[in-house]
């Protein structure tokens, strides 16, 4: 996610708080549509001493161990939040944070019952006040130095911390930007995250159902599509120095799924910044625009992006701008999340509607 990193390291508070032990909530698990009733899962998840614990998953070079199904999980990014909600775990979440968009359709009711700790990155103190027994994050810039806290700082308090493998597998986050990929992301990595979280929370059946649903949606959206020869460019945010998608993150998943080409596929940076002259020179057939509700950059909404593109003398004569070939995606659809599937569906539908794809 472009510009997710704070300007400087966040000062971490010196106190240490012991997290509250597991508590049994009375509300039943809220399931996302298509995940089934999960009655057997609910019975096992309701017991703090469920069979098969402790459980461990290997994650981004770390072993994440839980001694019982988490009861007070805190999700530090919208991507992990929407996975947990889709797995029907709203009643076992103590807080969420760092949002770019409205919650995914179908999850509104579940999400409404979970405290929002912050719209942006929360402080370490705020997260600890929620007394978590498990923490999940989508980005190393959130769960790491300069973010909310490191895994080690959570571990000192006995709180297991999980980082989305899509932000570490084949990716180097050591620089100042949003990371560089040595390997192209695939949806299998995102599906692996779903399965990891489902295992830790003792809802494996729901995880398999969710993965099967996502796979089916991708297959339906891309069946028979041929967008060869079509160039796409993805603009996340910022009108001064735009963040454009490199070859190999979530936009790369979308581009490959529809058989098109990314006009910025010569860079492995996740979200490189480029000048508008470069954008105009590459003159993509279609512009895929992030339609964000956050307010941390310029040109966050798609409407602001289009206003800029159609008024700026450098961009207004681009092919995609003249032809008004815009595809509007949520920020989450342009990040490595389960909503990347939503991005595949929307880009495929737009290319077919425009006649650019068969």
C-alpha positions in Angstrom: 0.0 0.0 0.0 1.7 3.2 -1.1 2.8 5.7 1.5 1.9 3.4 4.4 5.2 4.0 6.1 5.2 6.9 8.6 7.7 9.7 8.1 9.9 8.7 11.0 10.0 5.9 13.5 7.0 5.8 15.9 8.0 6.3 19.5 7.0 3.2 21.4 5.7 3.5 24.9 7.9 2.2 27.6 5.3 0.4 29.7 4.4 -3.3 29.5 0.9 -4.6 29.9 0.0 -8.3 30.3 -2.8 -9.2 27.8 -6.1 -10.4 29.2 -6.6 -14.1 29.0 -9.2 -15.6 26.6 -12.8 -14.7 27.3 -15.8 -16.6 25.9 -18.1 -14.2 24.0 -21.8 -15.0 23.9 -22.4 -13.9 20.3 -22.4 -16.5 17.6 -19.8 -16.3 14.9 -20.8 -14.0 12.0 -20.1 -15.7 8.7 -19.5 -14.0 5.4 -21.9 -15.0 2.6 -21.0 -18.3 1.0 -19.1 -19.7 4.0 -21.9 -21.9 5.3 -23.1 -22.4 8.8 -19.8 -23.8 10.3 -21.7 -25.4 13.2 -19.0 -28.0 13.9 -16.4 -25.2 13.7 -18.3 -23.1 16.2 -18.5 -25.9 18.7 -14.7 -26.5 18.6 -13.9 -22.8 18.6 -16.0 -22.1 21.6 -13.6 -24.1 23.8 -10.5 -22.4 25.0 -8.9 -25.9 25.4 -9.8 -27.0 21.8 -8.1 -30.2 20.6 -5.0 -29.8 18.6 -3.5 -26.9 20.5 -0.9 -25.4 20.7 -0.8 -24.7 17.0 2.0 -23.2 15.0 2.2 -21.7 11.5 5.5 -20.7 9.8 5.1 -17.1 8.7 7.7 -14.8 7.1 10.6 -16.6 8.7 8.9 -16.8 12.1 6.9 -19.5 13.9 3.6 -18.1 15.1 2.2 -20.2 18.0 -1.1 -19.9 19.7 -1.9 -22.1 22.8 -5.7 -21.8 22.2 -8.0 -20.2 19.6 -7.5 -16.4 19.9 -10.4 -14.6 21.6 -9.3 -11.0 21.4 -7.6 -10.5 18.0 -6.5 -7.1 16.8 -6.1 -6.6 13.0 -3.8 -3.7 12.2 -4.7 -3.5 8.5 -7.9 -3.7 6.5 -6.7 -6.7 4.5 -6.3 -9.0 7.5 -9.5 -7.5 9.0 -11.5 -8.6 6.0 -10.1 -12.1 6.0 -11.0 -12.5 9.7 -14.5 -11.2 9.1 -14.9 -13.4 6.1 -14.0 -16.4 8.3 -16.8 -15.5 10.6 -14.6 -14.3 13.5 -16.0 -10.9 14.3 -17.0 -12.1 17.8 -13.3 -12.9 18.4 -11.9 -9.5 17.3 -11.0 -6.8 19.8 -10.2 -4.1 17.3 -9.2 -3.0 13.8 -7.2 -0.2 12.3 -5.6 1.3 9.1 -8.5 1.6 6.6 -8.4 2.8 3.0 -11.9 1.9 1.9 -15.4 1.0 3.2 -15.5 -2.6 4.4 -16.1 -5.3 1.8 -19.7 -5.8 0.7 -21.4 -8.5 2.8 -19.3 -7.8 5.9 -20.9 -4.5 7.0 -22.9 -6.0 9.9 -20.0 -8.1 11.2 -17.6 -5.2 11.0 -20.0 -2.9 12.8 -19.6 -5.0 16.0 -15.8 -4.7 16.1 -14.2 -1.6 17.7 -12.2 0.5 15.3 -9.1 1.6 17.1 -8.0 4.0 14.4 -8.7 4.9 10.8 -5.0 5.1 10.2 -2.1 3.4 12.0 -2.8 3.2 15.8 -0.2 3.7 18.5 1.2 0.8 20.4 -0.6 2.0 23.5 -3.9 2.0 21.7 -3.5 -1.6 20.6 -2.4 -2.7 24.1 -5.5 -1.0 25.6 -7.6 -3.5 23.5 -5.8 -6.3 25.5 -5.2 -8.5 22.4 -4.2 -12.1 22.6 -3.3 -12.2 18.8 -2.3 -9.5 16.3 -2.4 -9.7 12.5 -1.1 -7.2 9.9 -1.0 -7.0 6.2 2.3 -4.9 5.9 5.7 -5.0 7.3 5.5 -1.2 7.5 2.7 -1.7 10.1 4.1 -4.7 12.0 7.8 -3.7 12.2 10.3 -1.0 12.9 8.6 2.4 12.4 5.1 0.9 12.5 2.9 0.1 15.4 5.5 -2.3 17.0 7.7 -5.2 16.0 6.8 -8.8 16.4 9.4 -9.0 19.2 7.7 -6.2 21.2 4.4 -8.1 21.0 6.2 -11.3 21.9 7.6 -9.7 25.1 4.0 -9.4 26.2 3.0 -12.9 25.2 1.0 -11.8 22.1 1.6 -13.8 18.9 1.8 -11.6 15.8 1.2 -12.7 12.2 2.3 -10.8 9.1 0.6 -11.5 5.7 3.0 -13.7 3.7 2.1 -11.6 0.6 4.3 -8.8 2.0 7.3 -11.0 2.6 7.4 -13.9 0.2 9.7 -13.0 -2.6 9.8 -9.4 -1.4 12.4 -7.1 0.1 11.1 -4.4 2.4 14.4 -3.1 3.6 14.4 0.1 1.5 12.5 3.4 2.0 9.7 2.6 -0.4 7.0 0.0 -0.4 9.3 -2.9 -1.2 10.8 -4.7 -4.2 9.6 -8.0 -5.4 12.0 -10.6 -6.8 9.2 -13.0 -7.5 5.7 -12.3 -8.8 2.9 -12.5 -6.3 0.3 -15.1 -6.9 -3.1 -15.6 -5.3 -1.8 -18.9 -3.9 0.1 -16.8 -1.3 -3.1 -15.0 -0.3 -5.0 -18.3 -0.1 -2.2 -19.5 2.1 -2.8 -16.6 4.5 -6.5 -17.5 4.6 -5.6 -21.1 5.5 -3.0 -20.0 8.1 -5.5 -17.8 10.0 -8.2 -20.4 9.7 -5.9 -23.0 11.3 -4.8 -20.7 14.1 -8.5 -19.9 14.9 -9.6 -23.5 14.5 -12.0 -22.8 11.6 -10.2 -24.7 8.8 -13.4 -25.8 7.1 -14.4 -22.1 6.7 -11.0 -21.3 5.3 -11.3 -24.0 2.7 -14.8 -22.8 1.8 -13.5 -19.2 1.4 -10.6 -20.2 -0.8 -12.8 -22.3 -3.0 -15.2 -19.4 -3.4 -12.4 -17.0 -4.3 -10.9 -19.5 -6.8 -14.3 -20.0 -8.4 -14.8 -16.2 -8.8 -11.5 -15.8 -10.5 -12.3 -18.7 -12.9 -15.7 -17.3 -13.8 -14.3 -13.7 -14.3 -11.5 -14.8 -16.6 -13.1 -17.7 -18.5 -12.2 -17.3 -22.2 -10.9 -13.7 -21.8 -8.2 -12.5 -24.2 -6.8 -9.0 -23.5 -3.5 -9.6 -25.3 -2.1 -6.4 -26.7 -3.9 -4.2 -24.1 -1.7 -2.1 -21.8 -2.9 -1.2 -18.3 -1.5 1.3 -15.8 -2.5 1.4 -12.1 -2.5 4.6 -10.2 -3.0 4.3 -6.5 -2.7 7.9 -5.2 -0.7 11.2 -5.2 -1.1 13.7 -8.1 2.3 15.3 -7.5 4.4 12.2 -7.9 2.0 9.3 -8.6 2.3 5.9 -7.1 2.1 3.4 -10.0 2.0 -0.3 -9.7 5.2 -2.2 -10.7 5.2 -5.6 -12.4 4.7 -8.0 -9.6 2.3 -7.1 -6.8 -1.5 -7.4 -6.7 -2.0 -5.4 -9.9 0.4 -8.0 -11.6 -2.0 -10.7 -10.5 -4.9 -8.8 -12.1 -3.0 -8.1 -15.3 -1.8 -11.7 -15.8 -5.3 -13.0 -15.0 -6.8 -11.0 -17.9 -3.9 -11.6 -20.3 -3.0 -7.9 -20.6 0.4 -6.0 -20.0 1.3 -3.6 -17.3 2.8 -0.4 -18.8 5.2 -0.3 -15.8 6.2 -4.0 -15.9 9.9 -3.0 -16.2 10.1 -2.2 -12.5 10.0 -4.7 -9.6 9.2 -2.0 -7.1 5.8 -2.5 -5.5 4.6 1.1 -6.0 7.3 3.2 -7.7 6.7 6.9 -8.1 7.1 8.4 -11.5 6.8 11.7 -13.3 3.8 12.5 -15.5 6.0 12.8 -18.5 6.8 9.1 -18.1 3.1 8.3 -17.7 2.2 10.1 -20.8 5.1 8.6 -22.8 3.9 5.1 -21.9 0.3 6.0 -22.9 -1.6 3.0 -21.6 -4.8 1.8 -23.2 -6.6 1.8 -19.9 -6.0 3.5 -16.5 -6.9 1.6 -13.4 -7.6 4.1 -10.7 -7.6 3.7 -6.9 -10.8 5.0 -5.4 -9.8 5.6 -1.8 -11.7 7.1 1.1 -8.6 7.7 3.3 -7.1 11.3 3.3 -3.3 10.9 3.6 -2.3 11.7 0.0 -3.5 14.0 -2.8 -5.9 12.6 -5.4 -7.2 9.8 -3.2 -10.6 9.4 -4.8 -11.1 8.4 -8.4 -13.0 11.6 -9.0 -10.0 13.6 -8.0 -7.7 11.5 -10.2 -10.0 11.9 -13.2 -10.3 15.7 -12.6 -6.5 15.9 -12.6 -6.0 13.7 -15.7 -8.5 15.6 -17.8 -7.1 19.0 -16.9 -3.4 18.6 -16.7 -1.7 19.5 -20.1 0.7 16.6 -19.8 -2.0 13.9 -19.3 -5.2 15.1 -21.0 -4.1 13.9 -24.4 -3.3 10.4 -23.3 -5.3 7.7 -25.1 -7.0 6.4 -22.0 -7.9 9.9 -20.9 -9.3 11.0 -24.4 -11.3 7.7 -24.6 -12.2 7.9 -20.9 -11.1 4.4 -20.4 -11.0 4.2 -16.6 -11.5 1.3 -14.3 -12.2 2.3 -10.7 -11.0 -0.1 -7.9 -10.9 0.1 -4.2 -7.5 0.4 -2.6 -7.9 -3.1 -1.1 -8.4 -4.6 -4.6 -5.0 -3.1 -5.6 -3.4 -4.6 -2.5 -2.5 -8.3 -2.0 -5.7 -9.3 -0.3 -8.8 -11.4 -0.9 -10.2 -8.4 -2.6 -7.6 -8.7 -5.4 -10.2 -11.1 -6.7 -12.6 -8.2 -6.8 -10.0 -6.4 -8.9 -9.8 -9.3 -11.4 -13.5 -9.3 -11.7 -13.9 -5.5 -12.3 -10.9 -5.2 -14.7 -12.1 -8.2 -16.7 -15.6 -6.9 -16.9 -14.5 -3.4 -18.0 -12.2 -4.7 -20.7 -15.0 -6.8 -22.1 -17.5 -3.9 -22.0 -15.0 -1.6 -23.8 -14.4 -4.2 -26.5 -10.7 -4.3 -25.7 -11.0 -8.0 -24.6 -12.8 -10.9 -26.1 
